[in-house]
Amino acid sequence: MHSPWLLCLCCMLSHSYAFLKCTRSSANPLLLKSAKADFLTSLDNLATLNEGTETRTDLLNRMISNKVLVEADEIKKIRDRSGKNDESISRPASLSSMLPVAPGTWKVVYAPHISTIVKLVGGGKLDVEYILHSNQKIQSHAKFASFPWMLGIKSIFLSVNGTYDSMSDSDCVVEWKEAWIKIIDNNCDDEEDKPFATFSEVPDSVWKDAINDIGQFLFIKPFSLFPVSFLSPDLTVFDFDLFGTRICARKIQQRDAL
């Protein structure tokens, strides 16, 4: 589910990949005794990208190692105990496991390779969200803001849409179809600081077609297969094999669940 626009940036800077110095924050009020809670407690923010550290990566890996597998028909019970346990749905990439929990807005809260690259290109704010629907459609929006090279620009949104599906009980696949961009200048108010929700909302122009063509070129199918390491109603982790790292996303809004 990794955005192909971010993938392009990752590829260009792959040899600069390094973890940031280990830090740990106690700012998060979630204080529950489980490997999952330990990882979430280590984050500064539960709704946006956090810096990559060795401590957080170790806690994430421990959460996955300590997970307790439960069947998909136990999802309601997991949801009732959400955040208080290490339960992960078995066969996480199968449609019977994904579809009851996938619909909603998910924010990437931990992705060490992304946060490292953000620092290397000058530092700024990067917010990545995935919007998944029960009909297996998906949109992704990456918001860039406060980078020193964004002169006169408030934010830039890189967006894609497509579909997600199961390749096996452990691997999901995302097929991206369209790409678009929206640039917000400094004179726009906060209400305008949001992406075009769909490709059809983008005004027709030669740039619209050109950007979509570039996006199509960057939609690399071998990088669209993602092993799912952890799946619960409010948290998921999938592997990004290009860098040998993982991406953790947290659900912040429920949508058209089955």
MIVO-769544 format. One record per atom (N, C-alpha, C): residue in one letter; x, y, z. Coordinates in steps of 0.001 Angstrom, whole numbers, padded with zeros to 6 digits, always signed. Atoms other than C-alpha are relative to their C-alpha. Example, Ala and Ser with C-alpha at 12.3 -4.5 7.8 and 13.67 -1.06 7.14 Angstrom:
2
A+000890-001190+000000/A+012300-004500+007800/A+000900+001200+000000/S-000820-001190-000060/S+013670-001060+007140/S-000770+001090+000730/
***
This chain:
258
M+000817-001214+000000/M+000000+000000+000000/M+000846+001257+000000/H-000909-001136-000011/H+003019+002216-000101/H-000258+000872-001218/S+000244-000914+001104/S+002387+005310-002215/S+001160-000036-000990/P-001085+000050+000979/P+004374+005081-005478/P+000782+001289-000086/W-000736-001269-000008/W+005283+008759-005192/W+001082-000050+001080/L-000991+000137-001051/L+007021+008057-001896/L+001033-001049-000377/L-000904+001049+000434/L+008530+004933-003404/L+001081+000560-000903/C-000973-000631+000893/C+010210+007045-006065/C+001068+000729+000801/L-000929-000723-000846/L+011760+009244-003404/L+000900-000965+000757/C-000773+001000-000734/C+012840+006188-001443/C+001106-000582-000860/C-000976+000621+000894/C+014595+004680-004459/C+001197+000908-000230/M-001069-000935+000288/M+016623+007823-005131/M+000958+000147+001177/L-000817-000223-001182/L+017889+007944-001575/L+000266-001287+000775/S-000075+001279-000713/S+018110+004256-000777/S+001334-000199+000717/H-001301+000230-000608/H+021861+004308-000015/H+000248+000909+001195/S-000147-000890-001149/S+021328+007057+002566/S-000819-000466+001187/Y+000886+000484-001066/Y+019018+004937+004671/Y+000785-000267+001295/A-000604+000228-001314/A+019910+005009+008411/A-001016+000317+001072/F+000911-000303-001102/F+018034+004941+011656/F+000486+001229+000752/L-000335-001157-000812/L+017902+008107+013748/L+000413-000458+001398/K-000443+000328-001354/K+019347+008195+017252/K-001172-000428+000864/C+001079+000574-000811/C+017322+006198+019766/C-000563+001045+000968/T+000692-000885-000937/T+014745+008269+021652/T-001242-000708+000477/R+001248+000556-000515/R+011683+007508+023702/R-000769+001115+000673/S+000841-001048-000568/S+008788+009778+024681/S-001058-000605+000896/S+001064+000428-000901/S+006378+009427+027571/S-001200+000909-000116/A+001083-000970+000160/A+004039+012079+026187/A-001338-000659-000260/N+001257+000660+000318/N+001487+009550+025025/N-000673-000506+001256/P+000669+000384-001234/P-001153+008930+027720/P-000384-001467+000055/L+000394+001400+000011/L-001737+005298+026672/L+000983-000812+000821/L-000877+000700-000910/L-000313+003241+029534/L-000579-001386+000299/L+000554+001337-000128/L-001369-000365+029023/L+001124-001014-000086/K-001067+000978-000091/K+000679-003452+029768/K-000144-001065-001079/S-000072+000970+001083/S+001167-005234+026445/S+001083+000480-000947/A-001030-000398+000959/A+003766-005261+023705/A-000530+001061-000949/K+000628-000992+000872/K+001349-003341+021495/K-000058+001357+000679/A+000097-001261-000734/A+000777-000721+024171/A+001364+000628+000222/D-001353-000531-000163/D+004522-000400+024803/D+000446+000727-001263/F-000375-000657+001251/F+005047+000397+021135/F-000763+001316-000178/L+000798-001211+000178/L+002166+002890+020976/L+000405+001085+000988/T-000414-000965-001008/T+003334+004552+024194/T+001305+000686-000388/S-001286-000580+000394/S+006753+005133+022643/S-000148+001099-001046/L+000211-000984+001061/L+005230+007286+019875/L-000377+001359+000577/D+000376-001359-000408/D+004881+011057+020159/D-001412+000339-000427/N+001306-000350+000561/N+001704+011129+018080/N-000634-001260-000580/L+000696+001190+000479/L-000904+008481+017299/L-000757+000239-001300/A+000751-000292+001221/A-002228+010178+014159/A+000861+000574-001101/T-000880-000488+001061/T+000827+011178+012143/T+001334-000723+000095/L-001266+000706+000083/L+004295+009985+011188/L+000934+000404+001135/N-000978-000218-001060/N+006799+009607+014038/N+001405-000312-000505/E-001381+000254+000387/E+010586+009602+013815/E+000351-001466+000220/G-000465+001367-000147/G+012262+006255+013308/G+001142-000074+000993/T-001064+000210-000982/T+014378+005080+016246/T+000188-001499+000199/E-000273+001406-000262/E+015998+001800+017213/E-000944-000531+001077/T+000895+000426-001072/T+013878+001657+020363/T-001389-000301-000539/R+001338+000207+000548/R+010616+002042+018480/R-000048-001194-000945/T-000042+001151+000901/T+011662-000469+015847/T+000047-001302+000790/D-000065+001194-000847/D+012558-002992+018546/D-001357-000295+000630/L+001314+000189-000613/L+009188-002436+020248/L-001022-000487-001030/L+000904+000459+001061/L+007362-002852+016935/L+000244-001472-000314/N-000325+001390+000289/N+009197-006096+016225/N-000424-000917+001149/R+000425+000803-001150/R+008462-007324+019744/R-001509-000187-000006/M+001449+000114+000092/M+004761-006579+019252/M-000388-001107-000988/I+000295+001016+001016/I+004787-008752+016127/I+000398-001383+000492/S-000452+001298-000520/S+006784-011520+017795/S-000936-000530+001079/N+000853+000402-001121/N+004409-011536+020777/N-001473-000090-000358/K+001411-000030+000363/K+001187-011393+018805/K-000682-001333+000300/V+000820+001178-000262/V-001587-013799+019723/V-001018-000105-001131/L+000868+000140+001160/L-003389-015106+016645/L-001407-000420+000418/V+001403+000339-000237/V-007186-015206+016722/V-000699-000080-001352/E+000729+000169+001248/E-009702-016164+014078/E-000806+001256-000339/A+000713-001182+000475/A-011554-013601+011989/A-001362+000159+000668/D+001324-000105-000615/D-014869-014445+013646/D+000062+000535+001424/E-000171-000593-001317/E-013416-013090+016894/E+000252+001506-000077/I-000347-001402+000214/I-012988-009605+015417/I-000761+000931+000936/K+000793-000866-000884/K-015826-008067+017445/K+000594+000020+001402/K-000592+000054-001333/K-014221-009256+020668/K+001321+000758+000031/I-001263-000749+000067/I-010864-007870+019555/I-000272+001494+000026/R+000334-001423+000055/R-012469-004518+018743/R-000404+000514+001377/D+000418-000412-001339/D-014023-004378+022218/D+001185+000161+000938/R-001194-000081-000845/R-010557-004871+023723/R+001114+000768-000703/S-000987-000660+000843/S-008807-002691+021158/S+001001+000800+000820/G-001054-000743-000666/G-005457-001344+022360/G+000460-000628+001292/K-000327+000573-001299/K-005365-003579+025437/K+000624-001388-000108/N-000500+001351+000165/N-003899-006748+023979/N+000885-000086-001239/D-000895+000235+001136/D-001530-008226+021432/D-000645-000919-001033/E+000699+000886+000916/E-004179-010061+019434/E+000064+000511-001434/S-000063-000297+001427/S-003727-010164+015674/S-000824-001042-000737/I+000882+000897+000736/I-006150-011672+013193/I+000832-000957-000845/S-000722+001002+000785/S-004911-014916+011656/S-000337+000146-001476/R+000139-000136+001457/R-004505-015134+007873/R-000340+001454-000354/P+000342-001430+000051/P-004333-011308+007884/P-000236+000578-001391/A+000172-000537+001352/A-004183-010831+004100/A-001126-000667-000767/S+001152+000608+000662/S-007133-013065+003286/S-001167+000980+000034/L+001125-000930+000047/L-010289-011208+002283/L-000930-000186+001189/S+000879+000238-001141/S-012251-012861+005088/S+000514+000670+001263/S-000588-000693-001147/S-009837-011266+007570/S+000085+001507-000222/M-000200-001426+000283/M-009205-007929+005835/M-001293+000809-000041/L+001171-000821+000300/L-012647-006800+004751/L-000800+000446+001221/P+000744-000496-001162/P-014298-006654+008192/P+000677+001157+000733/V-000706-001046-000751/V-011598-004285+009515/V+000649+001058-000887/A-000735-000926+000875/A-010019-002596+006466/A-000701+001337-000236/P+000632-001282+000342/P-012667+000065+005657/P+000227+001066+001071/G-000260-001099-000923/G-011670+003372+007208/G+001175+000826-000469/T-001164-000852+000267/T-009006+006057+007250/T+001133-000432+000909/W-001179+000460-000727/W-005585+004808+008283/W+001128+001010-000183/K-001146-000904+000061/K-002651+007075+009124/K+001280-000771+000292/V-001303+000598-000256/V+000948+005944+008868/V+000613+000685+001220/V-000564-000560-001226/V+002383+006409+012354/V+001466-000389+000184/Y-001404+000397-000127/Y+005680+004581+011944/Y+000486-000638-001290/A-000636+000501+001222/A+007863+004010+008884/A+001420+000577-000015/P-001349-000559-000190/P+011594+004441+009648/P+000655+000516-001266/H-000650-000434+001236/H+012711+004701+006023/H-000571+001329-000482/I+000602-001268+000424/I+010244+007533+005349/I+000464+001141+000884/S-000393-001082-000900/S+011052+009558+008453/S+001475+000351-000144/T-001414-000276+000227/T+014774+009182+007768/T+000206+000838-001255/I-000120-000743+001250/I+014405+010417+004192/I-000522+001428+000162/V+000518-001346-000276/V+012274+013359+005395/V+001094+000870+000610/K-001090-000740-000639/K+015204+014413+007573/K+001120+000305-000992/L-001101-000178+000946/L+017727+013934+004771/L-000292+001048-001066/V+000337-000980+001042/V+015826+016172+002338/V-000361+001364+000590/G+000146-001335-000555/G+015751+019128+004703/G-000883+000092+001215/G+000886-000040-001162/G+013235+018234+007346/G-001283+000740-000298/G+001315-000580+000217/G+009556+019038+007301/G-001030-000947+000574/K+001071+000857-000483/K+006225+017396+007941/K-000569-000815-001160/L+000576+000898+001001/L+004954+014393+005998/L-001091-000822+000668/D+001144+000724-000534/D+001531+012943+006655/D-000531-000915-001102/V+000453+000978+000992/V+000462+009766+004842/V-001250-000695+000509/E+001216+000692-000389/E-003049+008380+004923/E-000492-000903-001128/Y+000650+000917+000925/Y-004835+005477+003272/Y-001484-000042+000345/I+001442+000106-000198/I-008595+005437+002803/I-000460-001258-000719/L+000410+001287+000548/L-009909+001912+002303/L-001512-000163+000094/H+001443+000212+000051/H-013444+000918+001326/H-000316-001489-000078/S+000399+001405-000010/S-015382-002329+001605/S-000098-000594-001402/N+000012+000492+001381/N-015554-002560-002214/N+001420-000197-000544/Q-001412+000229+000295/Q-011738-002954-002139/Q+000656+001129-000794/K-000646-001171+000580/K-011039+000521-003489/K+000828+000700+001084/I-000905-000655-000927/I-008268+002583-001935/I+000474+001328-000586/Q-000666-001248+000355/Q-006994+006169-002012/Q+001139+000229+000991/S-001115-000368-000860/S-003693+007389-000640/S+000354+001459-000250/H-000395-001410+000099/H-002747+011000+000101/H+001234+000220+000872/A-001211-000362-000728/A+000737+012129+001107/A+000110+001518+000011/K-000057-001460-000136/K+000932+015683+002450/K+001393+000424+000442/F-001292-000580-000320/F+004259+017534+002402/F-000213+001442+000456/A+000147-001372-000516/A+004485+020711+004493/A+001254+000391+000779/S-001074-000594-000809/S+007094+022997+006062/S+001402-000450-000391/F-001346+000293+000469/F+010017+021799+003975/F+000658+001309-000444/P-000658-001275+000304/P+012626+024568+003486/P-000003+000368-001479/W-000014-000268+001440/W+012523+024220-000321/W-001391+000340-000536/M+001366-000291+000452/M+008743+024839-000448/M-000290+001505+000123/L+000122-001452-000084/L+009069+028592-000992/L-001351+000455-000542/G+001304-000502+000409/G+005658+030250-001113/G-001087-001058-000060/I+000949+001105+000057/I+003960+026876-000828/I-000328-000466+001413/K+000441+000448-001323/K+001924+025855+002188/K+000077-001514+000123/S-000050+001458-000017/S+001595+022177+001310/S-000138-000549-001410/I+000124+000727+001258/I+001777+019668-001528/I-000617-001359+000298/F+000640+001298-000154/F-000510+016661-001810/F+000296-000864-001223/L-000179+001000+001055/L+000522+013623-003854/L-000998-001117+000278/S+001105+000933-000220/S-002435+011281-004319/S-000032-001083-001070/V+000206+001111+000928/V-003172+007928-005916/V-001271-000735+000399/N+001111+000882-000341/N-006120+005582-006112/N+000186-001339-000704/G-000105+001323+000605/G-006602+001948-006983/G-000851-000999+000749/T+000733+001066-000682/T-007737-001351-005528/T+000984-000844+000807/Y-000811+000931-000778/Y-006472-003795-002922/Y-000657-001371-000031/D+000517+001358+000091/D-006813-007567-002904/D+000928-000934+000755/S-000797+001021-000666/S-005493-010769-001407/S+000745-000828-001041/M-000780+000916+000831/M-002676-012744-003010/M+000167-001351+000694/S-000108+001214-000803/S-002445-015275-000180/S-000500+000346+001400/D+000429-000270-001372/D-003301-015593+003502/D+000894+001016+000699/S-000942-000907-000656/S-000262-013486+004342/S+000425+001185-000859/D-000438-001070+000900/D+000283-011239+001292/D-001184+000703-000653/C+001007-000781+000718/C-001917-008421+000018/C+000664+000736-001157/V-000522-000682+001176/V-001533-006607-003276/V-000828+001255-000251/V+000665-001254+000327/V-002358-003036-004265/V+000294+000333-001458/E-000157-000389+001404/E-002944-002049-007876/E-000403+001468-000138/W+000268-001431+000138/W-002620+001711-008293/W-000422+000308-001429/K+000568-000275+001320/K-004563+003216-011198/K+000192+001447-000458/E-000076-001411+000382/E-004486+007036-011157/E+000811+000778+001024/A-000811-000844-000870/A-002212+009724-009727/A-000302+001464-000287/W+000233-001433+000174/W-002709+013426-009149/W+000688+000777+001117/I-000726-000873-000915/I-001276+016386-007272/I-000822+001255+000265/K+000612-001287-000312/K-002515+019509-005528/K+000995+000831+000796/I-000931-000916-000666/I-000360+022488-004511/I-000797+001110+000664/I+000689-001030-000783/I-001584+024839-001782/I+000988+001121+000286/D-000936-001098-000264/D+000045+028268-001680/D-000271+000615+001372/N+000057-000550-001347/N+000624+030275+001470/N-001208+000896+000246/N+001137-000895-000156/N-002356+032551+000823/N-001316-000736+000264/C+001220+000778-000207/C-004887+029722+001151/C-000241-000215+001497/D+000315+000238-001407/D-006713+029246+004428/D-000016-001499+000276/D-000072+001396-000412/D-006851+026008+006388/D-001093-000853-000630/E+001092+000765+000595/E-010185+024982+004862/E+000352-000501-001403/E-000424+000403+001343/E-008521+024797+001441/E+001194-000937+000022/D-001209+000808-000123/D-005547+022861+002764/D-000358-001485+000087/K+000377+001405+000090/K-006746+019442+001672/K+000144-000460-001447/P-000224+000497+001367/P-006236+017186-001363/P-001293-000082-000797/F+001156+000420+000792/F-008550+016555-004260/F-000318-001435+000428/A+000357+001314-000532/A-010465+013568-002935/A+000097-001091-001053/T-000025+000973+001087/T-010624+011847-006329/T+000658+000604-001230/F-000618-000460+001235/F-008964+012078-009715/F-000965+000860-000809/S+000993-000744+000779/S-012206+013360-011259/S-000182+001429+000503/E+000106-001364-000542/E-012114+016428-008977/E+001088+000924-000521/V-001110-000817+000500/V-008852+017615-010535/V-000438+000705-001279/P+000382-000719+001229/P-009520+020360-013115/P+000744-000541-001217/D-000628+000493+001225/D-008841+019220-016659/D+001096+000941-000474/S-001123-000783+000518/S-005493+020388-017990/S+001043-000962-000539/V-001082+000824+000503/V-002395+019143-019757/V+000831-000538+001160/W-000769+000432-001165/W-000729+018951-016321/W-000657-001192+000687/K+000705+001134-000597/K-003409+016622-015020/K+000386-001298-000704/D-000341+001194+000772/D-002701+014158-017809/D+001479-000365+000147/A-001435+000251-000096/A+001070+014558-017552/A+000357-000632+001347/I-000283+000539-001334/I+001129+013913-013804/I-000514-001422+000125/N+000534+001361-000041/N-001084+010872-014201/N+000889-000948-000801/D-000905+000827+000808/D+001236+009557-016933/D+001271-000336+000780/I-001191+000238-000817/I+004221+009988-014604/I-000320-001027+001089/G+000416+000945-001019/G+002325+008180-011881/G-000107-001414-000543/Q+000127+001315+000622/Q+001529+005325-014248/Q+001376-000638-000215/F-001353+000493+000220/F+005224+005011-015056/F+000631-000503+001293/L-000585+000359-001290/L+006066+004785-011342/L-000751-001114+000717/F+000760+001090-000611/F+003445+002123-010562/F+000696-001323-000305/I-000825+001181+000231/I+005908-000747-010252/I-000639-001198+000686/K+000761+001126-000545/K+004022-004011-009800/K+000779-000852+000998/P-000720+000815-000991/P+006804-005962-008033/P+000035+000625+001391/F-000007-000672-001295/F+006658-003329-005264/F-001413+000199+000542/S+001389-000144-000426/S+002877-003664-004884/S-000485-001180+000835/L+000347+001158-000814/L+002950-006931-002927/L+000536+000218+001413/F-000386-000325-001367/F+002986-006511+000854/F-000395-001107+000976/P+000313+000934-001083/P+003255-009213+003513/P-000567+000759+001200/V+000629-000623-001158/V+000990-008344+006450/V+000493-000703+001256/S-000591+000584-001206/S+002718-008868+009796/S-000924+000053+001203/F+000881-000188-001159/F-000027-007671+012138/F-001282+000667-000493/L+001281-000593+000379/L-003728-006892+011769/L-000980-000081+001161/S+001061-000092-000999/S-006246-005719+014335/S-000954+001095-000461/P+000951-001022+000464/P-009280-003423+014069/P+000543+001424+000003/D-000499-001373-000085/D-007172-000365+014925/D+001460+000159-000379/L-001428-000101+000294/L-003599-001198+013912/L+000396-001090-000994/T-000522+000988+000933/T-001826-002905+011035/T+001466+000280-000282/V-001411-000121+000361/V+001783-003557+010083/V+000222-000838-001243/F-000343+000770+001192/F+002923-004555+006630/F+001457+000260-000363/D-001429-000054+000293/D+006418-005217+005345/D+000266+000724-001311/F-000448-000692+001208/F+008180-003006+002827/F+001358-000579-000354/D-001197+000797+000248/D+010719-005417+001399/D+001101+000764-000724/L-001019-000771+000708/L+012486-002818-000735/L+001096+000473+000949/F-000963-000473-000990/F+014165-001512+002433/F+000156-000968+001167/G-000081+000924-001117/G+013728-004535+004660/G-000542+000596+001279/T+000560-000668-001162/T+011599-002441+006977/T-001513-000197+000020/R+001436+000164-000167/R+007988-002178+008115/R-000696+001346+000083/I+000842-001193-000061/I+005159+000330+007929/I-001169-000306+000915/C+001102+000184-000945/C+002680+000685+010759/C-001013+001123-000202/A+001081-000971+000176/A-000674+002394+010227/A-001068-000236+001060/R+001033+000052-001038/R-003357+003192+012780/R-001304+000568-000547/K+001295-000472+000479/K-007052+003541+012007/K-000475+001159+000869/I+000482-001161-000749/I-008381+006966+012968/I-001470+000286-000273/Q+001405-000221+000317/Q-011825+006820+011368/Q-000592-001237-000662/Q+000689+001139+000576/Q-014231+003997+010662/Q-000814+000451-001206/R+000810-000343+001181/R-015940+003929+007251/R-000980-001108-000298/D+001078+000892+000384/D-018232+001666+005292/D+000355-001451+000236/A-000306+001383-000357/A-017550-001549+007152/A-001141-000904-000456/L+001009+000943+000450/L-019372-004662+006059/L-001038-000226+001077/
***
